[in-house]
Amino acid sequence: MNECRIRPARPGDEAGAYYVCLKTGNFGDDGEPFYREDPDALGRIFVGPYLAFEPEFSLILEDPQGICGYALAAPDSRTFYERYEREWRPHLCARYPAPTGDPATWSRVQQVYHAYHHPDYFCPEPYAEYPAHLHIDLLPRVQGRGYGRRMIEELLDRLRARGVPGVHLGVSVYNRRAVGFYERLGFRELARAGTGPDACIYMGRRLRD
């Protein structure tokens, strides 16, 4: 079994990290069949802006086959979203028009394009206690080997060093495997939002007593 290494993100990681996002983009399972018309659609939201805006809190997991995971965080979610709104989203909206017609007929890619034009900046309360947020994705070949826990703990250490009091994350209600993983890491449910395929559980963890 090949060993992996955890390292800071660096320029040039975008393609590999976007691929990880794609291959975990179906509620934790392989999203490639749903995004063939635009494989990078999800990565432009969930990976790109973090690599660009928060390199200090962007970790890459790599094995001999290449990039196989990432863990990304923002120490102040509102500040991050303000920058996303100002510097990132205008380019997405200019390049990828919002879909029209009946939303029930939209493809997964069209749903993501809708999110480009109508972003969700929800942050669970109490915000002052959980201002940071993070997310992590690993390819199946490296899951269950402890790397996810190690990457999250390293991010949490970096957030503590910044003086951040707590962190939150969002996970699909359909991804029970991920919910259980976060619970084992000490996260607890803070709120729920959305309905249907967009239903999300927000979980938080304090970083100081």
C-alpha positions as CSV (number, residue, x, y, z in Angstrom):
1,M,0.0,0.0,0.0
2,N,1.5,3.3,-1.1
3,E,2.2,5.9,1.5
4,C,0.8,9.4,1.1
5,R,2.2,12.7,2.2
6,I,0.4,15.8,3.4
7,R,1.8,19.0,2.1
8,P,0.9,22.6,1.7
9,A,-1.0,23.5,-1.5
10,R,1.1,25.2,-4.2
11,P,0.5,26.7,-7.6
12,G,-0.2,23.9,-10.1
13,D,-2.4,21.9,-7.8
14,E,-5.6,23.1,-9.2
15,A,-6.2,20.4,-11.8
16,G,-5.5,17.5,-9.4
17,A,-7.6,19.0,-6.6
18,Y,-10.5,19.7,-9.0
19,Y,-10.4,16.1,-10.1
20,V,-10.7,15.0,-6.5
21,C,-13.7,17.3,-6.1
22,L,-15.3,15.7,-9.2
23,K,-14.7,12.1,-8.1
24,T,-16.3,12.8,-4.7
25,G,-19.0,15.2,-6.1
26,N,-22.0,12.9,-5.8
27,F,-22.6,13.2,-2.1
28,G,-19.2,11.7,-1.4
29,D,-19.4,9.2,-4.3
30,D,-18.1,9.5,-7.8
31,G,-19.6,12.6,-9.5
32,E,-18.0,12.1,-12.9
33,P,-21.0,10.6,-14.6
34,F,-23.1,13.7,-13.7
35,Y,-20.5,16.3,-14.8
36,R,-19.1,15.1,-18.0
37,E,-20.1,18.3,-19.9
38,D,-18.1,20.4,-17.4
39,P,-15.9,18.3,-15.0
40,D,-14.5,21.4,-13.2
41,A,-18.0,22.9,-12.4
42,L,-17.9,21.9,-8.7
43,G,-14.2,22.6,-8.2
44,R,-14.7,26.3,-9.2
45,I,-16.8,26.7,-6.0
46,F,-15.3,24.2,-3.6
47,V,-11.6,24.2,-4.4
48,G,-10.4,27.1,-6.6
49,P,-11.1,30.1,-4.3
50,Y,-9.5,28.4,-1.3
51,L,-6.3,27.6,-3.2
52,A,-6.3,31.3,-4.4
53,F,-7.4,33.1,-1.2
54,E,-6.4,30.8,1.7
55,P,-3.1,29.1,0.8
56,E,-2.1,29.0,4.5
57,F,-5.1,26.8,5.2
58,S,-5.0,24.6,2.1
59,L,-3.5,21.1,2.4
60,I,-2.9,18.5,-0.3
61,L,-2.7,14.8,0.1
62,E,-0.5,13.1,-2.5
63,D,0.6,9.6,-3.3
64,P,2.8,8.2,-6.2
65,Q,-0.3,8.3,-8.5
66,G,-0.8,12.1,-7.8
67,I,-3.1,14.3,-5.8
68,C,-5.6,12.1,-4.0
69,G,-7.2,14.5,-1.4
70,Y,-7.3,18.0,0.0
71,A,-8.4,19.8,3.2
72,L,-9.3,23.5,2.9
73,A,-10.3,26.1,5.4
74,A,-11.1,29.8,5.8
75,P,-10.4,31.3,9.3
76,D,-13.2,33.9,8.9
77,S,-16.1,32.8,6.7
78,R,-17.7,36.2,6.2
79,T,-14.4,37.7,5.1
80,F,-13.8,34.8,2.7
81,Y,-17.3,35.1,1.2
82,E,-16.9,38.8,0.8
83,R,-13.7,38.3,-1.2
84,Y,-15.3,35.4,-3.2
85,E,-18.2,37.7,-4.1
86,R,-15.9,40.6,-5.1
87,E,-13.0,38.7,-6.8
88,W,-14.2,35.2,-7.8
89,R,-17.9,35.1,-8.6
90,P,-18.0,37.8,-11.2
91,H,-15.8,35.8,-13.5
92,L,-17.9,32.7,-13.0
93,C,-21.1,34.6,-13.8
94,A,-19.6,36.2,-16.9
95,R,-18.3,32.9,-18.3
96,Y,-21.2,30.6,-17.3
97,P,-24.7,32.0,-17.9
98,A,-27.5,31.1,-15.5
99,P,-29.7,28.3,-16.6
100,T,-33.3,29.1,-17.7
101,G,-36.4,27.1,-17.9
102,D,-37.8,24.6,-15.4
103,P,-35.3,23.9,-12.6
104,A,-36.7,20.3,-12.4
105,T,-35.2,19.7,-15.8
106,W,-31.7,21.1,-15.1
107,S,-28.7,18.8,-15.2
108,R,-26.2,18.7,-12.3
109,V,-24.0,21.1,-14.2
110,Q,-26.8,23.6,-14.7
111,Q,-27.6,23.4,-11.0
112,V,-24.0,24.3,-10.3
113,Y,-24.2,27.2,-12.7
114,H,-27.3,28.4,-10.9
115,A,-25.2,28.4,-7.7
116,Y,-22.6,30.6,-9.4
117,H,-25.3,33.2,-9.9
118,H,-27.2,32.6,-6.6
119,P,-24.5,31.6,-4.0
120,D,-25.3,30.3,-0.5
121,Y,-23.3,32.1,2.1
122,F,-25.1,30.6,5.1
123,C,-23.1,30.4,8.3
124,P,-24.6,28.7,11.4
125,E,-25.0,30.6,14.7
126,P,-23.5,31.6,17.0
127,Y,-21.2,32.9,14.3
128,A,-18.7,34.4,16.8
129,E,-18.1,31.0,18.2
130,Y,-17.7,29.2,14.9
131,P,-16.4,31.7,12.4
132,A,-14.1,29.4,10.4
133,H,-15.2,26.7,8.0
134,L,-13.5,23.8,6.4
135,H,-14.1,20.9,4.0
136,I,-12.2,17.9,3.0
137,D,-12.4,15.3,0.2
138,L,-10.3,12.1,-0.4
139,L,-10.3,9.7,-3.2
140,P,-11.5,6.2,-2.3
141,R,-8.0,4.7,-2.6
142,V,-6.9,6.6,0.4
143,Q,-10.0,6.6,2.5
144,G,-10.1,4.8,5.8
145,R,-6.4,5.1,6.4
146,G,-6.4,8.0,8.9
147,Y,-5.3,10.7,6.5
148,G,-8.5,12.6,6.7
149,R,-8.3,12.8,10.5
150,R,-4.6,13.9,10.3
151,M,-5.4,16.6,7.7
152,I,-8.3,18.0,9.7
153,E,-6.3,18.1,12.9
154,E,-3.5,19.9,11.2
155,L,-6.0,22.5,9.9
156,L,-7.5,22.9,13.3
157,D,-4.0,23.4,14.8
158,R,-3.4,26.2,12.2
159,L,-6.8,27.8,13.0
160,R,-6.0,27.7,16.8
161,A,-2.7,29.3,16.1
162,R,-4.6,32.1,14.4
163,G,-6.7,32.5,17.5
164,V,-9.9,31.2,15.9
165,P,-12.4,30.0,18.5
166,G,-14.3,27.5,16.5
167,V,-15.0,26.0,13.0
168,H,-18.0,24.8,11.2
169,L,-18.7,22.7,8.1
170,G,-21.6,21.7,5.9
171,V,-22.3,18.1,4.9
172,S,-25.2,16.7,2.8
173,V,-27.8,14.9,4.9
174,Y,-27.4,12.0,2.3
175,N,-23.7,11.6,3.2
176,R,-24.1,9.6,6.4
177,R,-20.6,8.3,6.2
178,A,-19.2,11.8,6.4
179,V,-21.6,12.8,9.2
180,G,-20.3,9.9,11.3
181,F,-16.7,10.8,10.5
182,Y,-17.1,14.3,11.7
183,E,-18.9,13.2,14.8
184,R,-16.0,11.0,15.7
185,L,-13.8,14.1,15.3
186,G,-15.8,16.0,17.9
187,F,-18.1,18.0,15.6
188,R,-21.7,18.4,16.7
189,E,-24.8,19.5,14.8
190,L,-25.5,23.2,14.8
191,A,-28.2,23.7,12.2
192,R,-29.9,22.3,9.1
193,A,-30.8,24.1,6.0
194,G,-32.2,23.4,2.5
195,T,-34.6,20.7,1.3
196,G,-34.4,17.8,-1.1
197,P,-31.0,17.3,-2.7
198,D,-29.7,20.5,-1.2
199,A,-30.5,19.6,2.4
200,C,-27.4,20.2,4.5
201,I,-26.3,19.6,8.1
202,Y,-24.0,22.2,9.6
203,M,-21.7,20.9,12.3
204,G,-19.3,22.8,14.5
205,R,-16.3,22.2,16.8
206,R,-14.9,24.5,19.4
207,L,-11.1,25.1,19.2
208,R,-10.6,26.5,22.7
209,D,-12.3,26.0,26.1
